[in-house]
Amino acid sequence: MRNKITILKTILLAVITMVGSGSAIGATYTHTFAASSWTAVGTQTLTSVAWDFAATWKTGTAYFGYDATKGQQFGSSTNYATAATLSTSGISGTITSVKLTTSGASSTNAIVSVSVGGTAFTVSSAASQAVTSTSTPYNFTGSASGNIVINWSQTSAKALYLKTIEVTYSDAPTNTPTLTVTPTTLSAFTYNYGSSTPSAEQSFTVVGANLTNDVSIALPANYEISTGTGASFVAASTAIHITMAAANAGSTTIYVRLKTGLAAANYNENITVSSANAETRNVACSGTVDNGTGLTYTVSVPVTTKACYINGTMNGATFQVMNKVDATHYSITIPNATLTDTYKYYSGPNASYIELDGVGAAIASRGYSANDVVATWASIYDTTTYYNITVQVGANGNVKENNIVINNGLTVTVASGATKTFTFTPTAGYELATLTYNGVD
């Protein structure tokens, strides 16, 4: 009997051990900002995890600071970020919540959203959360794995703040193959159209753990990569491979550039890093081939539009009057404008006449498109001069305008340069005695 019990205990222990080795373990990652971690855009390590920060700045120059209550400061009232992204691929396993304690300066009009592996997480069943001036925790929930991406956007001109990041996730088993890429975003690749030189290089690193196969790095059509700086770049038709042993042993640096010979346009594409049985990672690349001679902006507007203005970061484009093409189209060519400039359209010479989207909300600043569309205006700007004509009709006759009888004392409005035709008809047996205009017969 003792032998049987011993055997049974051994079998039971083996079953428990087998089940335990494949179980996920719940964990929480937390980082609280006690000082400014950034002095420039790029990657910083926050509590042992690499986070990459990128932003679109009003003046093109980054600004960072710190507030003891609100935490890490991104931007200011004079150099604010219209859009900002904080991302990491350094937390593995299934992520179920991302809690942010975030805020803005006074009168901020901003929103924040979170996605994991391309899956949008929600807060109170909504895809985004309005940010207030009070440092407030917002818990975004879902179930996904992959890159964590936190996005802020604002229509105001204010600083944004982040005090705490808290991520709840299930640890993958320790023997699970994993890939880590840092950073997950590379931006501002650029050169002028017609240049024979590609953009400046940028780089990211690849680290493997428990990999069972080699790593393959595939790139999109308009970027080139290399394992060495300055040479040996390969195009989209050729993938770079890192051996399983090299990837598991440490970090491999991959260099990236926007290839030469491209048309003037924006190029937003992903580099894919993969290894069998490991979760695929992406590095988002954004670049621009600038049109060095300027850009032409063409917009379709509502039929009631009487004038159209463009206002943006382009040189000399502060509420600049556009040329009317026809009743619903306006156009303008702005020298030295680039594809990185942002702008909005207006029906008049100030912000009161801003364009709105299809539901009547103010839109965010636009990126360049050769053919834009304005859904509606906040208000229609009208410079037309109008004149009033008051008709006094004596007895025994009538006056018509557009074949409609005008009652005595009725006022008719006519725009400057337009024509109104009046027909005077005496009653039978009568004739027109006098016709007086502004007191003159």
TORMAR-54763 format. One record per residue (C-alpha): residue number from 1; x, y, z. Coordinates in pm, whole numbers, plus 50000, padded with zeros to 5 digits. Example, Ala and Ser with C-alpha at 12.3 -4.5 7.8 and 13.67 -1.06 7.14 Angstrom:
BEGIN
[atom 1, [51230, 49550, 50780]]
[atom 2, [51367, 49894, 50714]]
This chain:
BEGIN
[atom 1, [50000, 50000, 50000]]
[atom 2, [50283, 50243, 50084]]
[atom 3, [50440, 50190, 49741]]
[atom 4, [50110, 50260, 49570]]
[atom 5, [50065, 50582, 49767]]
[atom 6, [50419, 50691, 49680]]
[atom 7, [50358, 50624, 49310]]
[atom 8, [50027, 50814, 49323]]
[atom 9, [50198, 51113, 49489]]
[atom 10, [50467, 51111, 49221]]
[atom 11, [50211, 51106, 48940]]
[atom 12, [50009, 51383, 49105]]
[atom 13, [50321, 51597, 49152]]
[atom 14, [50414, 51548, 48787]]
[atom 15, [50068, 51660, 48675]]
[atom 16, [50083, 51969, 48896]]
[atom 17, [50431, 52055, 48767]]
[atom 18, [50325, 52016, 48403]]
[atom 19, [50018, 52237, 48447]]
[atom 20, [50215, 52501, 48639]]
[atom 21, [50488, 52534, 48378]]
[atom 22, [50240, 52646, 48111]]
[atom 23, [50034, 52889, 48321]]
[atom 24, [50040, 53265, 48278]]
[atom 25, [50112, 53471, 48587]]
[atom 26, [49932, 53800, 48650]]
[atom 27, [50162, 54101, 48683]]
[atom 28, [50150, 54481, 48700]]
[atom 29, [50400, 54726, 48555]]
[atom 30, [50402, 55074, 48711]]
[atom 31, [50605, 55387, 48648]]
[atom 32, [50551, 55719, 48827]]
[atom 33, [50733, 56027, 48698]]
[atom 34, [50939, 56192, 48972]]
[atom 35, [51134, 56412, 48729]]
[atom 36, [51141, 56490, 48358]]
[atom 37, [51258, 56177, 48174]]
[atom 38, [51282, 56343, 47831]]
[atom 39, [51492, 56630, 47708]]
[atom 40, [51440, 56535, 47340]]
[atom 41, [51209, 56308, 47144]]
[atom 42, [51318, 55945, 47133]]
[atom 43, [51352, 55653, 47372]]
[atom 44, [51384, 55656, 47751]]
[atom 45, [51386, 55365, 47996]]
[atom 46, [51106, 55392, 48251]]
[atom 47, [51127, 55132, 48530]]
[atom 48, [51329, 54888, 48314]]
[atom 49, [51104, 54923, 48007]]
[atom 50, [51203, 55126, 47699]]
[atom 51, [50936, 55379, 47594]]
[atom 52, [50954, 55583, 47273]]
[atom 53, [50807, 55935, 47253]]
[atom 54, [50723, 56115, 46926]]
[atom 55, [50520, 56430, 46862]]
[atom 56, [50410, 56689, 46609]]
[atom 57, [50520, 57027, 46747]]
[atom 58, [50363, 57366, 46668]]
[atom 59, [50701, 57529, 46603]]
[atom 60, [50890, 57215, 46509]]
[atom 61, [51101, 57229, 46827]]
[atom 62, [51042, 56990, 47117]]
[atom 63, [50977, 57114, 47471]]
[atom 64, [50981, 56902, 47790]]
[atom 65, [50943, 56984, 48156]]
[atom 66, [50813, 56853, 48489]]
[atom 67, [50539, 56943, 48737]]
[atom 68, [50541, 56787, 49084]]
[atom 69, [50164, 56730, 49077]]
[atom 70, [50105, 56652, 48710]]
[atom 71, [50432, 56475, 48623]]
[atom 72, [50616, 56467, 48290]]
[atom 73, [50537, 56775, 48079]]
[atom 74, [50514, 56752, 47699]]
[atom 75, [50509, 57095, 47531]]
[atom 76, [50407, 57441, 47647]]
[atom 77, [50159, 57714, 47548]]
[atom 78, [50406, 57857, 47294]]
[atom 79, [50547, 57526, 47168]]
[atom 80, [50277, 57268, 47214]]
[atom 81, [50234, 56922, 47067]]
[atom 82, [49925, 56897, 46844]]
[atom 83, [49969, 56518, 46852]]
[atom 84, [50190, 56298, 47071]]
[atom 85, [50260, 55924, 47093]]
[atom 86, [50420, 55716, 47370]]
[atom 87, [50483, 55350, 47280]]
[atom 88, [50664, 55034, 47391]]
[atom 89, [50705, 54674, 47284]]
[atom 90, [50879, 54587, 47610]]
[atom 91, [50584, 54433, 47796]]
[atom 92, [50504, 54078, 47686]]
[atom 93, [50202, 53862, 47755]]
[atom 94, [49833, 53944, 47734]]
[atom 95, [49764, 54303, 47839]]
[atom 96, [49424, 54365, 47999]]
[atom 97, [49446, 54725, 48117]]
[atom 98, [49652, 55040, 48071]]
[atom 99, [49584, 55302, 48339]]
[atom 100, [49711, 55655, 48274]]
[atom 101, [49713, 55947, 48515]]
[atom 102, [49722, 56235, 48271]]
[atom 103, [49612, 56597, 48235]]
[atom 104, [49666, 56921, 48048]]
[atom 105, [49713, 57285, 48128]]
[atom 106, [49415, 57509, 48204]]
[atom 107, [49143, 57509, 47933]]
[atom 108, [49299, 57212, 47752]]
[atom 109, [49091, 57067, 47469]]
[atom 110, [49259, 56728, 47422]]
[atom 111, [49184, 56356, 47408]]
[atom 112, [49388, 56045, 47489]]
[atom 113, [49350, 55691, 47354]]
[atom 114, [49529, 55357, 47394]]
[atom 115, [49584, 55059, 47164]]
[atom 116, [49767, 54731, 47214]]
[atom 117, [49892, 54537, 46915]]
[atom 118, [49665, 54749, 46695]]
[atom 119, [49356, 54673, 46909]]
[atom 120, [49184, 54979, 47056]]
[atom 121, [49133, 54964, 47433]]
[atom 122, [48830, 55141, 47579]]
[atom 123, [48759, 55358, 47881]]
[atom 124, [48398, 55365, 48003]]
[atom 125, [48304, 55192, 47672]]
[atom 126, [48458, 55478, 47470]]
[atom 127, [48762, 55466, 47243]]
[atom 128, [48906, 55790, 47381]]
[atom 129, [48897, 56009, 47691]]
[atom 130, [48879, 56387, 47714]]
[atom 131, [49172, 56525, 47912]]
[atom 132, [49110, 56791, 48178]]
[atom 133, [49341, 57026, 48365]]
[atom 134, [49322, 56800, 48673]]
[atom 135, [49559, 56504, 48698]]
[atom 136, [49315, 56212, 48672]]
[atom 137, [49357, 55833, 48634]]
[atom 138, [49184, 55677, 48330]]
[atom 139, [49172, 55297, 48301]]
[atom 140, [49170, 55167, 47941]]
[atom 141, [49076, 54798, 47923]]
[atom 142, [49081, 54521, 47666]]
[atom 143, [49268, 54200, 47592]]
[atom 144, [49557, 54196, 47347]]
[atom 145, [49932, 54162, 47320]]
[atom 146, [50192, 54358, 47127]]
[atom 147, [50300, 54721, 47110]]
[atom 148, [50134, 54952, 47362]]
[atom 149, [50060, 55287, 47193]]
[atom 150, [49929, 55589, 47388]]
[atom 151, [49807, 55877, 47169]]
[atom 152, [49722, 56235, 47267]]
[atom 153, [49577, 56495, 47030]]
[atom 154, [49455, 56848, 47095]]
[atom 155, [49294, 57145, 46923]]
[atom 156, [49410, 57379, 47201]]
[atom 157, [49756, 57524, 47252]]
[atom 158, [49848, 57373, 47587]]
[atom 159, [50102, 57158, 47768]]
[atom 160, [50015, 56790, 47821]]
[atom 161, [50116, 56592, 48130]]
[atom 162, [50161, 56228, 48232]]
[atom 163, [50206, 56135, 48600]]
[atom 164, [50171, 55755, 48610]]
[atom 165, [50156, 55455, 48374]]
[atom 166, [50018, 55127, 48509]]
[atom 167, [49992, 54818, 48285]]
[atom 168, [49821, 54497, 48395]]
[atom 169, [49920, 54187, 48200]]
[atom 170, [49965, 53810, 48215]]
[atom 171, [50328, 53702, 48201]]
[atom 172, [50407, 53467, 47918]]
[atom 173, [50572, 53141, 48034]]
[atom 174, [50945, 53192, 48074]]
[atom 175, [51026, 52965, 47780]]
[atom 176, [50805, 53151, 47532]]
[atom 177, [50998, 53289, 47229]]
[atom 178, [50986, 53669, 47236]]
[atom 179, [51111, 53953, 47018]]
[atom 180, [51174, 54309, 47139]]
[atom 181, [51236, 54605, 46908]]
[atom 182, [51340, 54951, 47034]]
[atom 183, [51219, 55204, 46941]]
[atom 184, [50894, 55108, 46771]]
[atom 185, [50866, 55439, 46585]]
[atom 186, [51112, 55618, 46357]]
[atom 187, [51005, 55956, 46222]]
[atom 188, [51121, 56262, 46026]]
[atom 189, [51304, 56084, 45743]]
[atom 190, [51330, 56355, 45476]]
[atom 191, [51503, 56489, 45166]]
[atom 192, [51413, 56727, 44883]]
[atom 193, [51252, 56596, 44567]]
[atom 194, [51508, 56527, 44293]]
[atom 195, [51795, 56470, 44536]]
[atom 196, [52032, 56185, 44449]]
[atom 197, [52098, 56128, 44819]]
[atom 198, [51863, 55928, 45045]]
[atom 199, [51753, 56051, 45386]]
[atom 200, [51977, 56044, 45690]]
[atom 201, [51995, 55708, 45868]]
[atom 202, [51810, 55615, 46184]]
[atom 203, [51826, 55285, 46373]]
[atom 204, [51643, 55039, 46595]]
[atom 205, [51759, 54732, 46788]]
[atom 206, [51632, 54373, 46786]]
[atom 207, [51666, 54144, 47089]]
[atom 208, [51543, 53785, 47107]]
[atom 209, [51473, 53554, 47399]]
[atom 210, [51407, 53180, 47380]]
[atom 211, [51384, 53199, 47001]]
[atom 212, [51363, 52869, 46815]]
[atom 213, [51414, 53013, 46465]]
[atom 214, [51607, 53288, 46287]]
[atom 215, [51473, 53644, 46278]]
[atom 216, [51352, 53789, 45947]]
[atom 217, [51330, 54165, 45892]]
[atom 218, [51110, 54265, 45598]]
[atom 219, [51071, 54624, 45490]]
[atom 220, [50816, 54822, 45287]]
[atom 221, [50863, 54947, 44932]]
[atom 222, [51012, 55289, 45006]]
[atom 223, [51267, 55224, 45280]]
[atom 224, [51605, 55050, 45290]]
[atom 225, [51777, 54870, 45581]]
[atom 226, [52126, 54753, 45671]]
[atom 227, [52312, 54589, 45958]]
[atom 228, [52593, 54841, 45910]]
[atom 229, [52591, 55221, 45895]]
[atom 230, [52685, 55397, 45570]]
[atom 231, [52671, 55098, 45331]]
[atom 232, [52518, 54763, 45237]]
[atom 233, [52159, 54887, 45240]]
[atom 234, [51905, 54652, 45086]]
[atom 235, [51565, 54733, 44935]]
[atom 236, [51221, 54578, 44983]]
[atom 237, [51288, 54277, 44762]]
[atom 238, [51553, 54150, 45008]]
[atom 239, [51494, 54064, 45373]]
[atom 240, [51769, 54074, 45638]]
[atom 241, [51809, 53768, 45860]]
[atom 242, [51955, 53745, 46209]]
[atom 243, [52052, 53398, 46325]]
[atom 244, [51861, 53253, 46617]]
[atom 245, [52182, 53231, 46822]]
[atom 246, [52278, 53594, 46755]]
[atom 247, [51930, 53725, 46838]]
[atom 248, [51913, 53526, 47163]]
[atom 249, [52267, 53632, 47258]]
[atom 250, [52209, 54008, 47254]]
[atom 251, [52110, 54323, 47067]]
[atom 252, [52143, 54369, 46690]]
[atom 253, [52127, 54722, 46546]]
[atom 254, [51936, 54776, 46220]]
[atom 255, [51988, 55098, 46023]]
[atom 256, [51705, 55250, 45819]]
[atom 257, [51677, 55524, 45556]]
[atom 258, [51416, 55656, 45311]]
[atom 259, [51541, 55554, 44968]]
[atom 260, [51621, 55804, 44694]]
[atom 261, [51428, 55863, 44371]]
[atom 262, [51082, 55895, 44527]]
[atom 263, [50804, 56136, 44431]]
[atom 264, [50721, 56430, 44659]]
[atom 265, [50486, 56276, 44917]]
[atom 266, [50457, 56144, 45272]]
[atom 267, [50575, 55785, 45328]]
[atom 268, [50427, 55612, 45637]]
[atom 269, [50512, 55243, 45634]]
[atom 270, [50605, 54954, 45867]]
[atom 271, [50916, 54738, 45896]]
[atom 272, [50818, 54386, 46008]]
[atom 273, [51038, 54183, 46246]]
[atom 274, [50937, 53818, 46283]]
[atom 275, [51052, 53476, 46404]]
[atom 276, [50847, 53156, 46405]]
[atom 277, [50653, 53104, 46732]]
[atom 278, [50731, 53460, 46852]]
[atom 279, [50496, 53756, 46826]]
[atom 280, [50572, 53970, 46520]]
[atom 281, [50691, 54325, 46591]]
[atom 282, [50655, 54635, 46372]]
[atom 283, [50864, 54949, 46350]]
[atom 284, [50652, 55238, 46217]]
[atom 285, [50849, 55464, 45981]]
[atom 286, [50731, 55808, 45867]]
[atom 287, [50913, 56024, 45619]]
[atom 288, [50869, 56299, 45363]]
[atom 289, [51008, 56386, 45023]]
[atom 290, [50961, 56764, 45011]]
[atom 291, [50870, 56963, 44702]]
[atom 292, [51142, 57228, 44716]]
[atom 293, [50953, 57475, 44490]]
[atom 294, [50639, 57486, 44705]]
[atom 295, [50302, 57316, 44704]]
[atom 296, [49963, 57379, 44543]]
[atom 297, [49662, 57350, 44773]]
[atom 298, [49322, 57282, 44615]]
[atom 299, [49003, 57252, 44815]]
[atom 300, [48637, 57171, 44744]]
[atom 301, [48402, 57388, 44953]]
[atom 302, [48025, 57422, 45016]]
[atom 303, [47836, 57597, 44735]]
[atom 304, [47744, 57889, 44965]]
[atom 305, [48113, 57985, 45009]]
[atom 306, [48198, 58342, 44905]]
[atom 307, [48571, 58342, 44991]]
[atom 308, [48832, 58090, 45108]]
[atom 309, [49145, 58141, 45318]]
[atom 310, [49427, 57907, 45421]]
[atom 311, [49614, 57938, 45750]]
[atom 312, [49902, 57716, 45860]]
[atom 313, [50269, 57670, 45936]]
[atom 314, [50368, 57740, 45574]]
[atom 315, [50580, 58051, 45521]]
[atom 316, [50354, 58352, 45464]]
[atom 317, [50029, 58156, 45488]]
[atom 318, [49859, 58343, 45773]]
[atom 319, [49493, 58368, 45661]]
[atom 320, [49604, 58396, 45299]]
[atom 321, [49331, 58451, 45039]]
[atom 322, [49296, 58161, 44794]]
[atom 323, [49211, 58193, 44424]]
[atom 324, [48856, 58108, 44321]]
[atom 325, [48849, 57836, 44053]]
[atom 326, [48470, 57800, 44035]]
[atom 327, [48171, 57813, 44271]]
[atom 328, [48296, 57520, 44483]]
[atom 329, [48674, 57513, 44430]]
[atom 330, [48963, 57733, 44545]]
[atom 331, [49337, 57694, 44490]]
[atom 332, [49669, 57853, 44585]]
[atom 333, [50040, 57777, 44535]]
[atom 334, [50261, 57863, 44832]]
[atom 335, [50637, 57885, 44769]]
[atom 336, [50860, 57698, 45015]]
[atom 337, [50565, 57505, 45161]]
[atom 338, [50661, 57151, 45257]]
[atom 339, [50476, 56826, 45313]]
[atom 340, [50542, 56851, 45687]]
[atom 341, [50347, 57179, 45718]]
[atom 342, [50001, 57168, 45877]]
[atom 343, [49707, 57394, 45796]]
[atom 344, [49330, 57460, 45804]]
[atom 345, [49080, 57633, 45577]]
[atom 346, [48856, 57930, 45666]]
[atom 347, [48572, 58110, 45488]]
[atom 348, [48694, 58441, 45629]]
[atom 349, [49008, 58619, 45755]]
[atom 350, [49003, 58493, 46116]]
[atom 351, [48926, 58190, 46333]]
[atom 352, [48552, 58269, 46349]]
[atom 353, [48516, 58122, 46001]]
[atom 354, [48699, 57790, 46062]]
[atom 355, [48610, 57474, 45872]]
[atom 356, [48405, 57205, 46051]]
[atom 357, [48366, 56833, 45996]]
[atom 358, [48045, 56656, 45892]]
[atom 359, [47899, 56668, 46245]]
[atom 360, [47986, 57033, 46305]]
[atom 361, [48303, 56987, 46512]]
[atom 362, [48627, 57178, 46452]]
[atom 363, [48881, 56961, 46272]]
[atom 364, [49243, 56904, 46367]]
[atom 365, [49517, 57060, 46155]]
[atom 366, [49553, 56893, 45816]]
[atom 367, [49854, 56720, 45664]]
[atom 368, [49915, 56788, 45295]]
[atom 369, [49673, 56653, 45036]]
[atom 370, [49653, 56774, 44678]]
[atom 371, [49270, 56775, 44693]]
[atom 372, [49104, 56864, 45023]]
[atom 373, [48731, 56880, 45102]]
[atom 374, [48560, 57114, 45350]]
[atom 375, [48231, 56974, 45482]]
[atom 376, [48094, 57299, 45627]]
[atom 377, [48196, 57632, 45785]]
[atom 378, [48144, 57767, 46135]]
[atom 379, [48026, 58087, 45963]]
[atom 380, [48011, 58220, 45606]]
[atom 381, [48221, 58528, 45537]]
[atom 382, [48045, 58766, 45295]]
[atom 383, [48205, 59090, 45166]]
[atom 384, [47922, 59173, 44925]]
[atom 385, [47761, 59522, 44953]]
[atom 386, [47381, 59515, 44942]]
[atom 387, [47135, 59798, 44857]]
[atom 388, [46769, 59833, 44953]]
[atom 389, [46509, 59963, 44706]]
[atom 390, [46176, 60065, 44861]]
[atom 391, [45888, 60076, 44609]]
[atom 392, [45606, 60334, 44652]]
[atom 393, [45316, 60273, 44412]]
[atom 394, [45035, 60518, 44351]]
[atom 395, [44674, 60424, 44274]]
[atom 396, [44559, 60275, 43940]]
[atom 397, [44858, 60053, 43856]]
[atom 398, [45111, 59804, 43984]]
[atom 399, [45484, 59730, 43988]]
[atom 400, [45630, 59382, 43931]]
[atom 401, [45977, 59241, 43992]]
[atom 402, [46048, 58900, 43843]]
[atom 403, [45680, 58888, 43737]]
[atom 404, [45568, 58918, 44102]]
[atom 405, [45352, 59213, 44211]]
[atom 406, [45526, 59428, 44471]]
[atom 407, [45305, 59568, 44744]]
[atom 408, [45322, 59939, 44817]]
[atom 409, [45612, 60014, 45057]]
[atom 410, [45786, 59678, 45004]]
[atom 411, [46170, 59681, 45016]]
[atom 412, [46370, 59481, 44759]]
[atom 413, [46740, 59400, 44828]]
[atom 414, [46997, 59391, 44548]]
[atom 415, [47369, 59299, 44568]]
[atom 416, [47631, 59541, 44436]]
[atom 417, [47682, 59476, 44065]]
[atom 418, [47360, 59275, 44034]]
[atom 419, [47050, 59376, 43832]]
[atom 420, [46682, 59395, 43929]]
[atom 421, [46420, 59465, 43663]]
[atom 422, [46093, 59637, 43757]]
[atom 423, [45785, 59644, 43530]]
[atom 424, [45537, 59933, 43569]]
[atom 425, [45180, 59862, 43446]]
[atom 426, [44903, 60130, 43466]]
[atom 427, [44539, 60022, 43506]]
[atom 428, [44338, 60029, 43181]]
[atom 429, [44258, 60390, 43090]]
[atom 430, [44558, 60525, 43281]]
[atom 431, [44915, 60598, 43189]]
[atom 432, [45241, 60643, 43383]]
[atom 433, [45251, 60999, 43507]]
[atom 434, [45593, 61017, 43686]]
[atom 435, [45874, 60783, 43788]]
[atom 436, [46079, 60912, 44079]]
[atom 437, [46414, 60754, 44190]]
[atom 438, [46582, 60890, 44503]]
[atom 439, [46365, 61199, 44479]]
[atom 440, [46455, 61270, 44115]]
[atom 441, [46197, 61238, 43832]]
